[in-house]
Amino acid sequence: MTTIVFTILFTMNRFECILFAIHHTCYFSHVYTHTQTHTHNNNCM
């Protein structure tokens, strides 16, 4: 019983971590692209 509960919690936690990682990877990728674009525009000026 305890093992099943632990497995469910562990799986949910890992799933949450994966979603969290995907979300932040997308967010940082967006911010990085945005920053690069602004830096490029400033250099053009």
C-alpha positions in Angstrom: 0.0 0.0 0.0 2.7 2.5 1.0 4.8 1.5 -2.0 1.9 2.3 -4.4 1.2 5.7 -2.8 4.9 6.5 -2.9 5.1 5.4 -6.6 2.1 7.6 -7.4 3.5 10.6 -5.6 6.9 10.1 -7.1 5.4 9.8 -10.7 3.3 13.0 -10.1 6.3 14.8 -8.8 8.4 13.8 -11.8 5.6 14.8 -14.2 5.3 18.2 -12.5 9.1 18.7 -12.7 9.1 17.8 -16.4 6.2 20.2 -17.1 8.0 22.9 -15.0 11.3 22.3 -16.9 9.5 22.5 -20.3 7.7 25.7 -19.3 10.9 27.3 -18.1 12.9 26.2 -21.1 10.4 27.8 -23.4 10.3 30.9 -21.3 14.1 31.3 -21.1 14.3 30.6 -24.8 11.8 33.3 -25.5 13.6 35.8 -23.3 17.0 34.9 -24.8 15.6 35.4 -28.3 14.0 38.7 -27.3 17.2 39.9 -25.7 19.2 38.9 -28.8 16.8 40.8 -31.0 17.1 44.0 -28.9 20.9 43.8 -28.8 20.9 43.4 -32.6 18.6 46.4 -33.0 20.8 48.5 -30.8 23.9 47.5 -32.7 22.1 48.5 -36.0 21.4 52.0 -34.6 
